C-alpha cells in the first residue's frame, strides 16, 4: 500500500471547486461522463463509468471532502481527503490519498 499527497493552486474559488467536485451536473460538464454523487455522508458515489467508486465519509461546505475509494477486496480502506484553502490566486488544494494498492498507484497519480 502506498500514500500520495499533492498541493496545487487552481484559479477558481473554493466554492466553485467544491461544486465541481460534489455536484453531479457540474462533474458531468468537466468529465464528459455521468456521475453519481451526493454530499450526504455515507452515500455511495461513482465517477467515469465506475472507474472510481466509493463512499462519501464527510463534507465541510466549500472546505473539505473525505471519501473512501473502493479497490476490490482490500483490507484497509483507501481514504481520499481534499482540503480547499482560499488563496490570492484562487484556491490552494491539498490532496491526500492513503492506502493505495501498489498495482493501482501509477494510474492514480498520473
Phi and psi restraints in degrees (value plus and minus 20) as a CYANA .aco file:
   2 UNK   PHI    -149.1  -109.1
   2 UNK   PSI     139.0   179.0
   3 UNK   PHI    -135.8   -95.8
   3 UNK   PSI     135.5   175.5
   4 UNK   PHI    -160.2  -120.2
   4 UNK   PSI     116.5   156.5
   5 UNK   PHI    -157.5  -117.5
   5 UNK   PSI     117.6   157.6
   6 UNK   PHI    -166.7  -126.7
   6 UNK   PSI     124.5   164.5
   7 UNK   PHI    -141.9  -101.9
   7 UNK   PSI     118.7   158.7
   8 UNK   PHI    -176.1  -136.1
   8 UNK   PSI     144.7   184.7
   9 UNK   PHI    -136.0   -96.0
   9 UNK   PSI     111.4   151.4
  10 UNK   PHI    -138.7   -98.7
  10 UNK   PSI     121.8   161.8
  11 UNK   PHI    -102.3   -62.3
  11 UNK   PSI      39.9    79.9
  12 UNK   PHI    -170.1  -130.1
  12 UNK   PSI     138.2   178.2
  13 UNK   PHI     -94.5   -54.5
  13 UNK   PSI     138.2   178.2
  14 UNK   PHI     -75.5   -35.5
  14 UNK   PSI     -56.4   -16.4
  15 UNK   PHI     -83.5   -43.5
  15 UNK   PSI     -63.2   -23.2
  16 UNK   PHI     -85.5   -45.5
  16 UNK   PSI     -62.7   -22.7
  17 UNK   PHI     -88.0   -48.0
  17 UNK   PSI     -59.9   -19.9
  18 UNK   PHI     -78.8   -38.8
  18 UNK   PSI     -66.3   -26.3
  19 UNK   PHI     -83.1   -43.1
  19 UNK   PSI     -59.9   -19.9
  20 UNK   PHI     -84.8   -44.8
  20 UNK   PSI     -42.5    -2.5
  21 UNK   PHI    -119.6   -79.6
  21 UNK   PSI     -33.6     6.4
  22 UNK   PHI    -143.7  -103.7
  22 UNK   PSI     -37.3     2.7
  23 UNK   PHI    -116.3   -76.3
  23 UNK   PSI      97.1   137.1
  24 UNK   PHI     -80.0   -40.0
  24 UNK   PSI     -52.0   -12.0
  25 UNK   PHI     -87.5   -47.5
  25 UNK   PSI     -63.1   -23.1
  26 UNK   PHI     -91.7   -51.7
  26 UNK   PSI     -57.4   -17.4
  27 UNK   PHI     -77.9   -37.9
  27 UNK   PSI     -61.6   -21.6
  28 UNK   PHI     -83.3   -43.3
  28 UNK   PSI     -54.6   -14.6
  29 UNK   PHI     -82.8   -42.8
  29 UNK   PSI     -61.1   -21.1
  30 UNK   PHI    -114.0   -74.0
  30 UNK   PSI     -35.9     4.1
  31 UNK   PHI    -120.8   -80.8
  31 UNK   PSI     -44.1    -4.1
  32 UNK   PHI      57.0    97.0
  32 UNK   PSI     -12.5    27.5
  33 UNK   PHI    -145.6  -105.6
  33 UNK   PSI     132.5   172.5
  34 UNK   PHI     -84.2   -44.2
  34 UNK   PSI     130.4   170.4
  35 UNK   PHI    -156.1  -116.1
  35 UNK   PSI     121.8   161.8
  36 UNK   PHI    -126.2   -86.2
  36 UNK   PSI      94.7   134.7
  37 UNK   PHI    -172.2  -132.2
  37 UNK   PSI     123.8   163.8
  38 UNK   PHI    -166.0  -126.0
  38 UNK   PSI     135.1   175.1
  39 UNK   PHI    -117.8   -77.8
  39 UNK   PSI       0.5    40.5
  40 UNK   PHI    -107.5   -67.5
  40 UNK   PSI      96.7   136.7
  41 UNK   PHI     -75.3   -35.3
  41 UNK   PSI     117.1   157.1
  42 UNK   PHI      73.0   113.0
  42 UNK   PSI     -32.4     7.6
  43 UNK   PHI     -95.8   -55.8
  43 UNK   PSI     134.0   174.0
  44 UNK   PHI    -107.9   -67.9
  44 UNK   PSI     132.6   172.6
  45 UNK   PHI    -155.8  -115.8
  45 UNK   PSI     139.0   179.0
  46 UNK   PHI    -170.5  -130.5
  46 UNK   PSI     110.3   150.3
  47 UNK   PHI    -149.3  -109.3
  47 UNK   PSI     136.5   176.5
  48 UNK   PHI      29.9    69.9
  48 UNK   PSI      35.2    75.2
  49 UNK   PHI      33.6    73.6
  49 UNK   PSI      18.0    58.0
  50 UNK   PHI      68.3   108.3
  50 UNK   PSI     -19.1    20.9
  51 UNK   PHI     -81.7   -41.7
  51 UNK   PSI     -53.6   -13.6
  52 UNK   PHI    -143.1  -103.1
  52 UNK   PSI     105.1   145.1
  53 UNK   PHI    -167.3  -127.3
  53 UNK   PSI     140.2   180.2
  54 UNK   PHI     151.8   191.8
  54 UNK   PSI    -173.6  -133.6
  55 UNK   PHI    -149.1  -109.1
  55 UNK   PSI     115.7   155.7
  56 UNK   PHI     -99.4   -59.4
  56 UNK   PSI     106.5   146.5
  57 UNK   PHI    -114.6   -74.6
  57 UNK   PSI     -72.7   -32.7
  58 UNK   PHI    -176.6  -136.6
  58 UNK   PSI     139.2   179.2
  59 UNK   PHI    -158.9  -118.9
  59 UNK   PSI     120.9   160.9
  60 UNK   PHI    -141.9  -101.9
  60 UNK   PSI      95.2   135.2
  61 UNK   PHI     -67.3   -27.3
  61 UNK   PSI     104.0   144.0
  62 UNK   PHI      43.1    83.1
  62 UNK   PSI      -7.0    33.0
  63 UNK   PHI    -152.7  -112.7
  63 UNK   PSI     -63.1   -23.1
  64 UNK   PHI    -170.4  -130.4
  64 UNK   PSI     120.8   160.8
  65 UNK   PHI    -152.2  -112.2
  65 UNK   PSI     110.1   150.1
  66 UNK   PHI    -145.9  -105.9
  66 UNK   PSI     107.2   147.2
  67 UNK   PHI    -154.7  -114.7
  67 UNK   PSI     133.8   173.8
  68 UNK   PHI    -124.1   -84.1
  68 UNK   PSI     104.4   144.4
  69 UNK   PHI    -117.5   -77.5
  69 UNK   PSI     120.9   160.9
  70 UNK   PHI    -113.8   -73.8
  70 UNK   PSI     113.1   153.1
  71 UNK   PHI    -153.3  -113.3
  71 UNK   PSI      45.0    85.0
  72 UNK   PHI      50.3    90.3
  72 UNK   PSI    -157.6  -117.6
  73 UNK   PHI    -120.3   -80.3
  73 UNK   PSI      22.6    62.6
  74 UNK   PHI     -93.9   -53.9
  74 UNK   PSI     128.8   168.8
  75 UNK   PHI     -94.7   -54.7
  75 UNK   PSI     -66.0   -26.0
  76 UNK   PHI    -115.5   -75.5
  76 UNK   PSI     117.5   157.5
  77 UNK   PHI     -86.8   -46.8
  77 UNK   PSI     124.4   164.4
  78 UNK   PHI    -115.4   -75.4
  78 UNK   PSI      93.7   133.7
  79 UNK   PHI    -128.4   -88.4
  79 UNK   PSI     110.7   150.7
  80 UNK   PHI    -131.3   -91.3
  80 UNK   PSI     106.4   146.4
  81 UNK   PHI    -142.1  -102.1
  81 UNK   PSI     106.2   146.2
  82 UNK   PHI    -138.7   -98.7
  82 UNK   PSI     102.3   142.3
  83 UNK   PHI    -138.3   -98.3
  83 UNK   PSI     109.5   149.5
  84 UNK   PHI    -127.9   -87.9
  84 UNK   PSI     106.9   146.9
  85 UNK   PHI    -141.2  -101.2
  85 UNK   PSI     111.2   151.2
  86 UNK   PHI     -77.6   -37.6
  86 UNK   PSI     122.5   162.5
  87 UNK   PHI    -162.1  -122.1
  87 UNK   PSI     132.7   172.7
  88 UNK   PHI     -81.3   -41.3
  88 UNK   PSI     -40.9    -0.9
  89 UNK   PHI    -124.1   -84.1
  89 UNK   PSI      -8.8    31.2
  90 UNK   PHI     116.8   156.8
  90 UNK   PSI    -123.0   -83.0
  91 UNK   PHI    -159.5  -119.5
  91 UNK   PSI     113.2   153.2
  92 UNK   PHI    -108.9   -68.9
  92 UNK   PSI     105.5   145.5
  93 UNK   PHI    -130.3   -90.3
  93 UNK   PSI     108.0   148.0
  94 UNK   PHI    -130.2   -90.2
  94 UNK   PSI      98.8   138.8
  95 UNK   PHI    -136.3   -96.3
  95 UNK   PSI     105.5   145.5
  96 UNK   PHI    -150.0  -110.0
  96 UNK   PSI     108.9   148.9
  97 UNK   PHI    -149.2  -109.2
  97 UNK   PSI      97.6   137.6
  98 UNK   PHI    -128.0   -88.0
  98 UNK   PSI     136.7   176.7
  99 UNK   PHI      35.8    75.8
  99 UNK   PSI      29.3    69.3
 100 UNK   PHI    -102.5   -62.5
 100 UNK   PSI     106.0   146.0
 101 UNK   PHI     -77.4   -37.4
 101 UNK   PSI     119.9   159.9
 102 UNK   PHI     -71.5   -31.5
 102 UNK   PSI     -61.7   -21.7
 103 UNK   PHI     -92.4   -52.4
 103 UNK   PSI     -33.9     6.1
 104 UNK   PHI    -121.1   -81.1
 104 UNK   PSI     -32.3     7.7
 105 UNK   PHI     -77.3   -37.3
 105 UNK   PSI     -70.1   -30.1
 106 UNK   PHI     -80.9   -40.9
 106 UNK   PSI     -59.2   -19.2
 107 UNK   PHI     -86.7   -46.7
 107 UNK   PSI     -55.2   -15.2
 108 UNK   PHI     -91.5   -51.5
 108 UNK   PSI     -62.4   -22.4
 109 UNK   PHI    -106.3   -66.3
 109 UNK   PSI     -25.8    14.2
